C-alpha cells in the first residue's frame, strides 16, 4: 500500500506540472515572433551561429516529441514546433539545439548520460519484474533460521532501479544547461525581443520542472525499495 501511495503522489505531481507546461506552451504559442522565424529556422540559425554544419533539423510527428539524436546528429522537432513562428516554438527549437552544442563541445554530463543509456534501457525493461520477484522470494524464504530471507534477487532489482534514478539526476544538469545555452543565444543574438524572451524563459522553466519531478519521484521509489531490502516491513 505504501508503494502505491508513493506512486499516486508522484503521478499527481507529475500530472500537475505537465498540465502547467502544456498551458504555458499554449499561451506562448500565441506570442508570435516579430522576426517571423519558424522553429525550424530558429534551430538552423542557432546551429550555424555555433559553427555546427553537420546536424540536420527534421520534423517528427506528435506533440512534445522534440529531441536531439546524437547518433545520427538530428534535431527532431514536433510538427507544431517545426512550422510555427512563436515564442514557444523558438524556446523548444533552441533548447534542442542546446543539446547539439553540448555534443559538439563534449559536455561531460551529456557524455556520461549517453554512456548510461544501454544500462538504463535494460534496467527499465526488467527492474519491475525483478523487484516483484525479489519481494516474493524474500518473504517466501523467511524463517526462524533465516529471518531476513533470500534477498539476492531484490538486491539486483534495487541496483537496477538505482541506475535509472542516477540517470534521472544526471539528466537534470544536461537539460538545464541546454536551456541556459538556448536562452543565452536567443538573448545575445536578438533573435527574440525582450517581451518574447519572457515567454521563452517561462516555457523552458516549466519544461525543466518535469525532469525535476521525475528525478525526485524516482529517488523516493528507490528509497522505498531500499527500505524493504534493508529490513523494512511491507505495509
Long-range contacts (C-beta under 8 A, 24 or more apart in sequence): 1-235, 2-224, 2-234, 2-235, 3-221, 3-224, 3-235, 6-220, 6-221, 6-224, 7-221, 10-213, 10-216, 10-217, 10-220, 10-221, 13-213, 13-217, 14-210, 14-213, 14-214, 14-217, 17-206, 17-209, 17-210, 17-213, 18-210, 20-206, 20-209, 21-203, 21-206, 21-207, 21-209, 21-210, 22-64, 24-88, 24-202, 24-203, 24-206, 25-64, 25-88, 25-203, 26-88, 27-199, 28-86, 28-87, 28-88, 28-91, 28-199, 28-200, 28-202, 28-203, 29-80, 29-84, 29-86, 29-87, 29-88, 29-89, 30-86, 31-86, 31-87, 31-88, 31-195, 31-196, 31-199, 32-85, 32-86, 32-87, 33-85, 33-86, 33-87, 33-90, 33-192, 33-196, 34-193, 34-196, 35-191, 35-192, 36-85, 37-85, 37-90, 37-191, 38-82, 38-83, 38-84, 38-85, 38-89, 39-77, 39-81, 39-82, 39-83, 39-84, 39-85, 39-89, 39-90, 39-92, 39-93, 40-77, 40-82, 40-83, 40-93, 42-89, 42-90, 42-93, 42-94, 42-191, 43-75, 43-77, 43-93, 43-94, 43-96, 43-97, 45-189, 45-191, 46-93, 46-94, 46-97, 46-101, 46-182, 46-185, 46-191, 47-75, 47-97, 47-100, 49-185, 49-189, 50-97, 50-100, 50-101, 50-104, 50-185, 51-104, 52-97, 52-100, 52-101, 52-104, 55-97, 55-100, 57-82, 57-93, 58-82, 59-83, 66-92, 66-93, 66-95, 66-96, 67-96, 67-99, 68-96, 68-97, 68-99, 68-100, 68-103, 70-99, 70-103, 70-110, 70-114, 73-100, 73-103, 75-99, 75-100, 87-192, 87-196, 87-199, 87-200, 87-203, 88-199, 88-203, 90-186, 90-191, 90-192, 90-196, 90-200, 91-182, 91-186, 91-199, 91-200, 91-203, 91-204, 91-207, 92-203, 92-207, 94-182, 94-183, 94-185, 94-186, 94-191, 94-200, 95-178, 95-179, 95-182, 95-204, 95-207, 96-178, 97-182, 97-185, 98-177, 98-178, 98-179, 98-180, 98-181, 98-182, 98-185, 99-174, 99-178, 101-178, 101-181, 102-174, 102-177, 102-178, 102-181, 107-174, 107-177, 109-170, 109-173, 109-174, 109-177, 110-174, 112-170, 113-167, 113-170, 113-171, 113-174, 116-163, 116-166, 116-167, 116-170, 117-167, 119-163, 120-163, 120-164, 120-167, 122-160, 123-160, 123-161, 123-163, 123-164, 124-164, 126-160, 127-157, 127-160, 127-161, 127-164, 130-156, 130-157, 130-160, 131-157, 131-158, 131-161, 131-225, 133-157, 134-158, 135-228, 135-234, 138-228, 139-234, 148-231, 151-229, 154-225, 154-228, 154-229, 155-229, 157-225, 158-222, 158-225, 158-226, 158-229, 161-218, 161-221, 161-222, 161-225, 162-222, 164-218, 165-215, 165-218, 165-219, 165-221, 165-222, 168-211, 168-214, 168-215, 168-218, 168-219, 169-215, 169-219, 171-211, 171-214, 171-215, 172-208, 172-211, 172-212, 172-215, 175-207, 175-208, 175-211, 176-208, 179-204, 179-205, 179-207, 179-208
